[in-house]
Amino acid sequence: MTFSQVVMEVMRQLEGAYALIFKSPHYPNELIACKRGSTLILGVNEVSDQNSAKSFQNVKSLTTNGSPREFFFSSDLCAIVEHTKNYLAIEDNEIIHIKDGSVSILKFDKEKEKPASVQRALSVLEMEVEQIKKGSYDHFMQKEIHEQPHSLTTTMRGRLKDSGVVLGGLKEHLKTLRRSRRVIFIGCGTSYNAALAARPFVEELTGIPVTMEVASDLLDRQGPIYREETAVFVSQSGETADTLLALEYALEKGALCVGVTNTVGSTLSRKTHCGIHINAGCEIGVASTKAYTSQIVVMAMIALAIGSDQLSTQPRRESIITGLSSLPSTTNWINNLPCQ
Ligand SMILES: O=P(O)(O)OC[C@H]1O[C@](O)(CO)[C@@H](O)[C@@H]1O
């Protein structure tokens, strides 16, 4: 039996969410990683940028010197940025097999005896190492609170115009959004609360009824969602299990699924029909701060975009846009807070 056959037997038996890495003395120089439901990222060092979009069936062909130096497995992109910017977001049921320095990817299917071989392209991480350093702060949460004038600026950069907003991620879907019979905000914890704070803007500027769902509660109730509705998923990480399960549920029901997340390349941003990145920069503190404020701003911008065809609310939209534009300067007092 080969190592990958052993792992596939394990996967056949497993239920629920997992991200696993296998090593065995019986298979020296081999390592296998697989996942279902949970996040698993493979970082690859020594892959030059110009090669990054090439097929990723055999990593040897992507390296300059014929063999890659290092591989990193992580549940979070922030953890690999110090080592490499080239990564692969492993999909459910993929088997990453590293053997003697080369990588192959297989797709496991419970129904089939033999897995299919898969080709994937590496992505390039858009994050700088400084983002994961505390700098002069004692705690990441302190740093992130102080960063808000800047994170609000990056959230709105290039998106606010004098009399409207430009949200490239929604452009193709605005008509469907406007026709929605209901907008459902779905999230957990702080992200849910950000949506709750933004709900009045959406109702006021779009006239569309908005309901709120804590992801786990929606799933417990198997609450009704219809194809004429829009489900907006809010998640800083884009990886919260309940939020992703609720996304699968809403996709099955045929609703338009929109993601609002801080994490480029996250499962939420890959699986939704469309969405907006909040661009707040890496948030490491567990209690959400700068992501919360940026989420509210993004949802206000979504409301402005959907409602932009309504003449009667134009003065109100313009005054909201003026307010949003001045947010980085009106929150600048945060910089005077003591760092400690
Ligand atoms: O916004 P995310 O990444 O989906 O995370 C949600 C979780 O994070 C928190 O907002 C803060 O840790 C929790 O309240 C919540 O359970």
The ligand as a Tripos MOL2 file, in Angstrom:
@<TRIPOS>MOLECULE
LIG
   16    16     1     0     0
SMALL
NO_CHARGES

@<TRIPOS>ATOM
      1 O1        -15.1820   37.5200   11.7310 O.co2     1 LIG1
      2 P1        -14.8460   36.0790   11.7800 P.3       1 LIG1
      3 O2        -13.4370   35.8240   11.3430 O.co2     1 LIG1
      4 O3        -15.8340   35.2300   11.0650 O.co2     1 LIG1
      5 O4        -14.8370   35.6200   13.2540 O.3       1 LIG1
      6 C1        -15.9340   35.5590   14.0720 C.3       1 LIG1
      7 C2        -15.4620   35.3460   15.4670 C.3       1 LIG1
      8 O5        -14.4630   36.2960   15.7570 O.3       1 LIG1
      9 C3        -14.8700   37.1780   16.7550 C.3       1 LIG1
     10 O6        -15.5720   38.1980   16.1310 O.3       1 LIG1
     11 C4        -13.7030   37.7550   17.4820 C.3       1 LIG1
     12 O7        -12.8230   36.7940   17.7840 O.3       1 LIG1
     13 C5        -15.8150   36.3570   17.5450 C.3       1 LIG1
     14 O8        -16.7190   37.1590   18.1720 O.3       1 LIG1
     15 C6        -16.4770   35.4940   16.4990 C.3       1 LIG1
     16 O9        -16.8910   34.2830   16.9450 O.3       1 LIG1
@<TRIPOS>BOND
     1     1     2 2
     2     2     3 1
     3     2     4 1
     4     2     5 1
     5     5     6 1
     6     6     7 1
     7     7     8 1
     8     7    15 1
     9     8     9 1
    10     9    10 1
    11     9    11 1
    12     9    13 1
    13    11    12 1
    14    13    14 1
    15    13    15 1
    16    15    16 1
@<TRIPOS>SUBSTRUCTURE
     1 LIG1         1 GROUP 0 **** ****
